[in-house]
Amino acid sequence: MSIMKKTLLLLLVIIVAGTIWFQKVNDKKTKQHANIKQRVVSHNLGSSQDDPVLTEPVLKEASNEISLFNERIAASLSYEPGSELMEVNNLISKPRENSDDVVATLENYFLNFSDYQIQIAELIPYCLNLKQSLNKYTSSLTTESDNLKETSFNEFYFFDGLKKTRFCENLGTETDPLYIYLDLARGGNRVAQLLLIDHLINAIHRGVVNVKQDPMTYMELRDESVNYLKSLAASGITRASERLYRLYSGRDILPKDPVLEYYYSYLSKMYERFEVVHVKGDELLDMMTENQRARALKMIKNLKK
């Protein structure tokens, strides 16, 4: 066989293999998107109420239960060393000689997902760079082990433990954490409802939800997430009002709406209790048209303090 024929045969084999690989990847993505689409459809069919998305909630006076939730979520999402938000960061730097404690801690998170939603969400960014992080620390351990600081060993064993749990392998697949957060939110879990919009945004970056290929599913999930926030804000949950304020400022996945931006900034300040709420106030009115300003002032007129 001539060299030319061998070369052509090799190219043909590469093309066929590449086509098969691409088809498998494409089929996998299609199955993932179909899975989440089916979840959205099933949820909508199971609802007996009209979708109140993008309608204004009737403000309810915050109950003691809601006040306690506001206090707890403010502590959980703070940057204080003992908060749930900082727990993973503290785990990374904890002194250790192997990854056993990391595996045990993370497996407890996954076993009790509902109780550790915040911590699990904090793990996801470390998954995205897991291979690079392990390669970096493995290289350092091999070439400079005598000079490594203790913190480097701690971090290496953290990433090693994270890999051993195989949690990161779920990202971007049919078992992506987004599905669990979505089910928790639909089951009435307030923490999941509060944070679902952020989980959705992050899942888009992971390819779980494809905005371009399936815009209807994306919009339904987006509106469902916003609707949860509106219901929470209506009951007096400060963080929900603050998140809606930022969403309607046009920073994330909703178009800017000056009237609703002002409304939710006002609402979040009205329920400010356990933490300082950083929002723009009346200065937003100065940037509105006359008609927008009239609508905004009308919306807050009947709010009870």
Beta strands, then each sheet from edge to edge (+ up, - down):
end
